[in-house]
Amino acid sequence: MRLAAEYVGHSLFGLGGDKSLDTIQDDRLTLDFGSSYKLNRNWSVYFNAKNLLNTPLRYYEGSPDRPIQREIYDVTLEGGVRASF
């Protein structure tokens, strides 16, 4: 099992005519979970859950009180079987 967190601070995404018009990508914290279980020598199963905190991707112009874009991706779940021979 694995639990992974990633924090990215705000960063410059695009330059405007002056600092108040710059496009900034806001801070973002994500949390992912991954697991796998080996059934035997050749077969294993896995389960992953991504973006457990449902953190939006947000952009603003100049200051955080001027949002221009917000994307919400929700939690992504995936599972499956792996075979190796």
N, CA, C and O atoms as CSV, one atom per row, in Angstrom:
chain,resi,resn,atom,element,x,y,z
A,1,MET,N,N,0.841,-1.166,0.000
A,1,MET,CA,C,0.000,0.000,0.000
A,1,MET,C,C,0.895,1.241,0.000
A,1,MET,O,O,2.010,1.229,0.522
A,2,ARG,N,N,0.374,2.303,-0.599
A,2,ARG,CA,C,1.115,3.556,-0.676
A,2,ARG,C,C,0.143,4.723,-0.584
A,2,ARG,O,O,-0.900,4.731,-1.237
A,3,LEU,N,N,0.490,5.685,0.215
A,3,LEU,CA,C,-0.273,6.925,0.311
A,3,LEU,C,C,0.698,8.054,-0.040
A,3,LEU,O,O,1.754,8.188,0.577
A,4,ALA,N,N,0.336,8.852,-1.022
A,4,ALA,CA,C,1.233,9.910,-1.486
A,4,ALA,C,C,0.510,11.247,-1.500
A,4,ALA,O,O,-0.615,11.360,-1.986
A,5,ALA,N,N,1.177,12.253,-0.958
A,5,ALA,CA,C,0.652,13.618,-0.975
A,5,ALA,C,C,1.592,14.474,-1.811
A,5,ALA,O,O,2.808,14.280,-1.794
A,6,GLU,N,N,1.017,15.419,-2.540
A,6,GLU,CA,C,1.821,16.352,-3.327
A,6,GLU,C,C,1.283,17.761,-3.110
A,6,GLU,O,O,0.090,18.020,-3.269
A,7,TYR,N,N,2.179,18.654,-2.747
A,7,TYR,CA,C,1.817,20.055,-2.584
A,7,TYR,C,C,2.580,20.870,-3.615
A,7,TYR,O,O,3.795,20.727,-3.753
A,8,VAL,N,N,1.867,21.725,-4.336
A,8,VAL,CA,C,2.476,22.640,-5.287
A,8,VAL,C,C,2.025,24.038,-4.913
A,8,VAL,O,O,0.827,24.322,-4.889
A,9,GLY,N,N,2.971,24.909,-4.623
A,9,GLY,CA,C,2.645,26.291,-4.273
A,9,GLY,C,C,2.187,27.065,-5.494
A,9,GLY,O,O,2.306,26.592,-6.624
A,10,HIS,N,N,1.662,28.259,-5.258
A,10,HIS,CA,C,1.186,29.056,-6.389
A,10,HIS,C,C,2.363,29.391,-7.302
A,10,HIS,O,O,3.494,29.560,-6.845
A,11,SER,N,N,2.077,29.484,-8.599
A,11,SER,CA,C,3.133,29.725,-9.579
A,11,SER,C,C,2.596,30.569,-10.732
A,11,SER,O,O,1.399,30.577,-11.023
A,12,LEU,N,N,3.495,31.256,-11.360
A,12,LEU,CA,C,3.159,32.095,-12.502
A,12,LEU,C,C,2.825,31.217,-13.697
A,12,LEU,O,O,3.628,30.369,-14.086
A,13,PHE,N,N,1.659,31.410,-14.279
A,13,PHE,CA,C,1.217,30.636,-15.441
A,13,PHE,C,C,1.321,31.454,-16.723
A,13,PHE,O,O,1.639,30.918,-17.785
A,14,GLY,N,N,1.051,32.759,-16.621
A,14,GLY,CA,C,1.114,33.615,-17.799
A,14,GLY,C,C,1.324,35.066,-17.413
A,14,GLY,O,O,0.827,35.522,-16.383
A,15,LEU,N,N,2.065,35.790,-18.247
A,15,LEU,CA,C,2.326,37.206,-17.992
A,15,LEU,C,C,1.237,38.076,-18.587
A,15,LEU,O,O,0.784,37.861,-19.712
A,16,GLY,N,N,0.824,39.071,-17.797
A,16,GLY,CA,C,-0.135,40.059,-18.283
A,16,GLY,C,C,0.598,41.353,-18.609
A,16,GLY,O,O,1.829,41.378,-18.620
A,17,GLY,N,N,-0.131,42.413,-18.871
A,17,GLY,CA,C,0.483,43.709,-19.164
A,17,GLY,C,C,1.245,44.269,-17.981
A,17,GLY,O,O,2.243,44.966,-18.164
A,18,ASP,N,N,0.791,43.976,-16.760
A,18,ASP,CA,C,1.514,44.313,-15.533
A,18,ASP,C,C,1.206,43.232,-14.497
A,18,ASP,O,O,0.458,42.297,-14.782
A,19,LYS,N,N,1.779,43.355,-13.293
A,19,LYS,CA,C,1.645,42.311,-12.264
A,19,LYS,C,C,0.188,42.017,-11.898
A,19,LYS,O,O,-0.145,40.875,-11.581
A,20,SER,N,N,-0.681,43.027,-11.937
A,20,SER,CA,C,-2.079,42.810,-11.572
A,20,SER,C,C,-2.835,42.007,-12.626
A,20,SER,O,O,-3.955,41.565,-12.369
A,21,LEU,N,N,-2.247,41.807,-13.807
A,21,LEU,CA,C,-2.895,41.035,-14.877
A,21,LEU,C,C,-2.228,39.681,-15.118
A,21,LEU,O,O,-2.646,38.938,-16.006
A,22,ASP,N,N,-1.191,39.351,-14.334
A,22,ASP,CA,C,-0.543,38.046,-14.468
A,22,ASP,C,C,-1.513,36.932,-14.099
A,22,ASP,O,O,-2.333,37.103,-13.197
A,23,THR,N,N,-1.434,35.811,-14.771
A,23,THR,CA,C,-2.245,34.640,-14.456
A,23,THR,C,C,-1.433,33.731,-13.541
A,23,THR,O,O,-0.315,33.338,-13.873
A,24,ILE,N,N,-2.009,33.402,-12.382
A,24,ILE,CA,C,-1.340,32.599,-11.362
A,24,ILE,C,C,-2.108,31.294,-11.161
A,24,ILE,O,O,-3.335,31.292,-11.057
A,25,GLN,N,N,-1.371,30.189,-11.109
A,25,GLN,CA,C,-1.981,28.912,-10.729
A,25,GLN,C,C,-1.914,28.828,-9.216
A,25,GLN,O,O,-0.832,28.959,-8.644
A,26,ASP,N,N,-3.040,28.613,-8.553
A,26,ASP,CA,C,-3.136,28.635,-7.089
A,26,ASP,C,C,-2.472,27.400,-6.469
A,26,ASP,O,O,-2.194,26.412,-7.150
A,27,ASP,N,N,-2.227,27.488,-5.147
A,27,ASP,CA,C,-1.699,26.350,-4.384
A,27,ASP,C,C,-2.592,25.137,-4.581
A,27,ASP,O,O,-3.795,25.267,-4.808
A,28,ARG,N,N,-1.990,23.950,-4.493
A,28,ARG,CA,C,-2.783,22.737,-4.675
A,28,ARG,C,C,-2.169,21.599,-3.878
A,28,ARG,O,O,-0.965,21.355,-3.964
A,29,LEU,N,N,-2.991,20.901,-3.102
A,29,LEU,CA,C,-2.566,19.719,-2.352
A,29,LEU,C,C,-3.403,18.541,-2.822
A,29,LEU,O,O,-4.633,18.587,-2.788
A,30,THR,N,N,-2.731,17.489,-3.261
A,30,THR,CA,C,-3.452,16.282,-3.699
A,30,THR,C,C,-2.994,15.093,-2.861
A,30,THR,O,O,-1.884,15.080,-2.328
A,31,LEU,N,N,-3.865,14.101,-2.756
A,31,LEU,CA,C,-3.582,12.893,-1.993
A,31,LEU,C,C,-4.031,11.695,-2.821
A,31,LEU,O,O,-5.178,11.629,-3.264
A,32,ASP,N,N,-3.115,10.748,-3.024
A,32,ASP,CA,C,-3.392,9.548,-3.813
A,32,ASP,C,C,-3.102,8.302,-2.979
A,32,ASP,O,O,-2.230,8.309,-2.111
A,33,PHE,N,N,-3.845,7.239,-3.258
A,33,PHE,CA,C,-3.657,5.955,-2.585
A,33,PHE,C,C,-3.455,4.883,-3.648
A,33,PHE,O,O,-4.166,4.855,-4.652
A,34,GLY,N,N,-2.494,4.013,-3.427
A,34,GLY,CA,C,-2.261,2.913,-4.352
A,34,GLY,C,C,-1.986,1.635,-3.585
A,34,GLY,O,O,-1.363,1.658,-2.524
A,35,SER,N,N,-2.457,0.515,-4.130
A,35,SER,CA,C,-2.213,-0.765,-3.473
A,35,SER,C,C,-2.174,-1.874,-4.510
A,35,SER,O,O,-2.761,-1.767,-5.586
A,36,SER,N,N,-1.474,-2.933,-4.162
A,36,SER,CA,C,-1.471,-4.134,-5.006
A,36,SER,C,C,-1.258,-5.348,-4.106
A,36,SER,O,O,-0.686,-5.251,-3.020
A,37,TYR,N,N,-1.728,-6.475,-4.584
A,37,TYR,CA,C,-1.613,-7.713,-3.831
A,37,TYR,C,C,-1.253,-8.829,-4.803
A,37,TYR,O,O,-1.948,-9.057,-5.793
A,38,LYS,N,N,-0.161,-9.516,-4.506
A,38,LYS,CA,C,0.289,-10.604,-5.371
A,38,LYS,C,C,-0.423,-11.894,-4.978
A,38,LYS,O,O,-0.270,-12.384,-3.859
A,39,LEU,N,N,-1.205,-12.437,-5.913
A,39,LEU,CA,C,-1.966,-13.655,-5.647
A,39,LEU,C,C,-1.077,-14.889,-5.705
A,39,LEU,O,O,-1.188,-15.788,-4.872
A,40,ASN,N,N,-0.200,-14.919,-6.693
A,40,ASN,CA,C,0.789,-15.992,-6.832
A,40,ASN,C,C,1.935,-15.455,-7.687
A,40,ASN,O,O,2.052,-14.243,-7.873
A,41,ARG,N,N,2.773,-16.338,-8.204
A,41,ARG,CA,C,3.951,-15.914,-8.975
A,41,ARG,C,C,3.607,-15.099,-10.204
A,41,ARG,O,O,4.387,-14.236,-10.607
A,42,ASN,N,N,2.458,-15.353,-10.809
A,42,ASN,CA,C,2.119,-14.725,-12.086
A,42,ASN,C,C,0.999,-13.690,-12.023
A,42,ASN,O,O,0.880,-12.862,-12.926
A,43,TRP,N,N,0.195,-13.719,-10.996
A,43,TRP,CA,C,-0.996,-12.861,-10.976
A,43,TRP,C,C,-1.007,-11.935,-9.759
A,43,TRP,O,O,-0.625,-12.326,-8.656
A,44,SER,N,N,-1.453,-10.700,-9.988
A,44,SER,CA,C,-1.653,-9.762,-8.894
A,44,SER,C,C,-2.860,-8.884,-9.221
A,44,SER,O,O,-3.253,-8.756,-10.381
A,45,VAL,N,N,-3.435,-8.288,-8.193
A,45,VAL,CA,C,-4.553,-7.361,-8.362
A,45,VAL,C,C,-4.111,-6.007,-7.800
A,45,VAL,O,O,-3.239,-5.938,-6.934
A,46,TYR,N,N,-4.720,-4.944,-8.300
A,46,TYR,CA,C,-4.363,-3.616,-7.819
A,46,TYR,C,C,-5.594,-2.733,-7.701
A,46,TYR,O,O,-6.620,-2.965,-8.341
A,47,PHE,N,N,-5.459,-1.714,-6.861
A,47,PHE,CA,C,-6.499,-0.711,-6.683
A,47,PHE,C,C,-5.815,0.623,-6.423
A,47,PHE,O,O,-4.909,0.706,-5.594
A,48,ASN,N,N,-6.242,1.667,-7.126
A,48,ASN,CA,C,-5.705,3.013,-6.954
A,48,ASN,C,C,-6.849,4.008,-6.813
A,48,ASN,O,O,-7.894,3.872,-7.450
A,49,ALA,N,N,-6.635,4.996,-5.977
A,49,ALA,CA,C,-7.594,6.104,-5.818
A,49,ALA,C,C,-6.792,7.398,-5.911
A,49,ALA,O,O,-5.873,7.623,-5.124
A,50,LYS,N,N,-7.140,8.239,-6.866
A,50,LYS,CA,C,-6.400,9.486,-7.099
A,50,LYS,C,C,-7.268,10.689,-6.738
A,50,LYS,O,O,-8.491,10.648,-6.868
A,51,ASN,N,N,-6.620,11.754,-6.286
A,51,ASN,CA,C,-7.272,13.011,-5.919
A,51,ASN,C,C,-8.315,12.808,-4.814
A,51,ASN,O,O,-9.454,13.258,-4.933
A,52,LEU,N,N,-7.913,12.133,-3.752
A,52,LEU,CA,C,-8.831,11.848,-2.643
A,52,LEU,C,C,-9.365,13.113,-1.972
A,52,LEU,O,O,-10.452,13.090,-1.396
A,53,LEU,N,N,-8.627,14.200,-2.038
A,53,LEU,CA,C,-9.072,15.452,-1.424
A,53,LEU,C,C,-9.971,16.261,-2.351
A,53,LEU,O,O,-10.504,17.297,-1.954
A,54,ASN,N,N,-10.139,15.791,-3.582
A,54,ASN,CA,C,-10.967,16.475,-4.581
A,54,ASN,C,C,-10.562,17.949,-4.719
A,54,ASN,O,O,-11.411,18.838,-4.776
A,55,THR,N,N,-9.269,18.181,-4.771
A,55,THR,CA,C,-8.718,19.527,-4.836
A,55,THR,C,C,-8.927,20.128,-6.225
A,55,THR,O,O,-8.538,19.517,-7.220
A,56,PRO,N,N,-9.528,21.305,-6.312
A,56,PRO,CA,C,-9.720,21.926,-7.633
A,56,PRO,C,C,-8.422,22.532,-8.161
A,56,PRO,O,O,-7.553,22.940,-7.391
A,57,LEU,N,N,-8.309,22.581,-9.470
A,57,LEU,CA,C,-7.235,23.307,-10.134
A,57,LEU,C,C,-7.767,24.707,-10.385
A,57,LEU,O,O,-8.779,24.871,-11.065
A,58,ARG,N,N,-7.095,25.722,-9.841
A,58,ARG,CA,C,-7.646,27.074,-9.857
A,58,ARG,C,C,-6.618,28.068,-10.366
A,58,ARG,O,O,-5.449,28.012,-9.985
A,59,TYR,N,N,-7.056,28.980,-11.229
A,59,TYR,CA,C,-6.217,30.060,-11.739
A,59,TYR,C,C,-6.862,31.393,-11.372
A,59,TYR,O,O,-8.087,31.518,-11.354
A,60,TYR,N,N,-6.039,32.367,-11.086
A,60,TYR,CA,C,-6.564,33.704,-10.815
A,60,TYR,C,C,-5.689,34.750,-11.499
A,60,TYR,O,O,-4.560,34.478,-11.907
A,61,GLU,N,N,-6.240,35.939,-11.609
A,61,GLU,CA,C,-5.545,37.042,-12.272
A,61,GLU,C,C,-5.111,38.063,-11.233
A,61,GLU,O,O,-5.945,38.760,-10.656
A,62,GLY,N,N,-3.808,38.153,-10.995
A,62,GLY,CA,C,-3.258,39.150,-10.082
A,62,GLY,C,C,-3.347,38.808,-8.615
A,62,GLY,O,O,-2.321,38.794,-7.936
A,63,SER,N,N,-4.539,38.528,-8.091
A,63,SER,CA,C,-4.710,38.183,-6.681
A,63,SER,C,C,-5.802,37.115,-6.541
A,63,SER,O,O,-6.670,37.000,-7.406
A,64,PRO,N,N,-5.760,36.331,-5.448
A,64,PRO,CA,C,-6.700,35.216,-5.284
A,64,PRO,C,C,-8.178,35.605,-5.313
A,64,PRO,O,O,-9.026,34.757,-5.590
A,65,ASP,N,N,-8.501,36.858,-5.036
A,65,ASP,CA,C,-9.913,37.256,-5.061
A,65,ASP,C,C,-10.405,37.580,-6.479
A,65,ASP,O,O,-11.514,38.088,-6.649
A,66,ARG,N,N,-9.586,37.288,-7.490
A,66,ARG,CA,C,-9.992,37.493,-8.888
A,66,ARG,C,C,-9.845,36.190,-9.681
A,66,ARG,O,O,-9.027,36.125,-10.599
A,67,PRO,N,N,-10.614,35.162,-9.350
A,67,PRO,CA,C,-10.491,33.874,-10.055
A,67,PRO,C,C,-10.937,33.991,-11.510
A,67,PRO,O,O,-11.875,34.723,-11.828
A,68,ILE,N,N,-10.247,33.258,-12.391
A,68,ILE,CA,C,-10.620,33.258,-13.806
A,68,ILE,C,C,-10.917,31.855,-14.325
A,68,ILE,O,O,-11.532,31.700,-15.380
A,69,GLN,N,N,-10.481,30.827,-13.584
A,69,GLN,CA,C,-10.746,29.455,-14.028
A,69,GLN,C,C,-10.679,28.521,-12.832
A,69,GLN,O,O,-9.836,28.678,-11.948
A,70,ARG,N,N,-11.586,27.541,-12.817
A,70,ARG,CA,C,-11.593,26.535,-11.758
A,70,ARG,C,C,-12.032,25.226,-12.374
A,70,ARG,O,O,-13.097,25.150,-12.988
A,71,GLU,N,N,-11.210,24.180,-12.213
A,71,GLU,CA,C,-11.513,22.859,-12.759
A,71,GLU,C,C,-11.573,21.863,-11.616
A,71,GLU,O,O,-10.670,21.810,-10.781
A,72,ILE,N,N,-12.643,21.072,-11.581
A,72,ILE,CA,C,-12.815,20.076,-10.530
A,72,ILE,C,C,-12.865,18.703,-11.203
A,72,ILE,O,O,-13.693,18.457,-12.080
A,73,TYR,N,N,-11.972,17.821,-10.780
A,73,TYR,CA,C,-11.839,16.511,-11.430
A,73,TYR,C,C,-12.450,15.369,-10.645
A,73,TYR,O,O,-12.618,14.284,-11.202
A,74,ASP,N,N,-12.790,15.557,-9.384
A,74,ASP,CA,C,-13.365,14.519,-8.539
A,74,ASP,C,C,-12.337,13.405,-8.304
A,74,ASP,O,O,-11.207,13.488,-8.785
A,75,VAL,N,N,-12.719,12.404,-7.592
A,75,VAL,CA,C,-11.850,11.276,-7.275
A,75,VAL,C,C,-11.878,10.299,-8.444
A,75,VAL,O,O,-12.931,10.050,-9.031
A,76,THR,N,N,-10.721,9.751,-8.773
A,76,THR,CA,C,-10.604,8.733,-9.823
A,76,THR,C,C,-10.246,7.402,-9.173
A,76,THR,O,O,-9.258,7.306,-8.445
A,77,LEU,N,N,-11.050,6.377,-9.438
A,77,LEU,CA,C,-10.812,5.039,-8.917
A,77,LEU,C,C,-10.474,4.109,-10.069
A,77,LEU,O,O,-11.109,4.159,-11.122
A,78,GLU,N,N,-9.475,3.261,-9.868
A,78,GLU,CA,C,-9.150,2.274,-10.896
A,78,GLU,C,C,-8.681,0.999,-10.217
A,78,GLU,O,O,-8.078,1.033,-9.144
A,79,GLY,N,N,-8.960,-0.095,-10.842
A,79,GLY,CA,C,-8.552,-1.394,-10.317
A,79,GLY,C,C,-8.375,-2.363,-11.453
A,79,GLY,O,O,-8.890,-2.151,-12.551
A,80,GLY,N,N,-7.649,-3.420,-11.193
A,80,GLY,CA,C,-7.454,-4.387,-12.258
A,80,GLY,C,C,-6.611,-5.568,-11.826
A,80,GLY,O,O,-6.294,-5.757,-10.652
A,81,VAL,N,N,-6.268,-6.346,-12.825
A,81,VAL,CA,C,-5.475,-7.563,-12.647
A,81,VAL,C,C,-4.231,-7.435,-13.511
A,81,VAL,O,O,-4.295,-6.953,-14.642
A,82,ARG,N,N,-3.098,-7.871,-12.968
A,82,ARG,CA,C,-1.852,-7.894,-13.736
A,82,ARG,C,C,-1.358,-9.329,-13.849
A,82,ARG,O,O,-1.444,-10.118,-12.908
A,83,ALA,N,N,-0.839,-9.641,-15.026
A,83,ALA,CA,C,-0.260,-10.963,-15.257
A,83,ALA,C,C,1.166,-10.792,-15.763
A,83,ALA,O,O,1.439,-9.920,-16.588
A,84,SER,N,N,2.066,-11.619,-15.271
A,84,SER,CA,C,3.432,-11.614,-15.770
A,84,SER,C,C,3.887,-13.061,-15.972
A,84,SER,O,O,3.693,-13.924,-15.116
A,85,PHE,N,N,4.495,-13.291,-17.127
A,85,PHE,CA,C,4.936,-14.661,-17.460
A,85,PHE,C,C,6.361,-14.660,-17.917
A,85,PHE,O,O,6.907,-15.715,-18.240
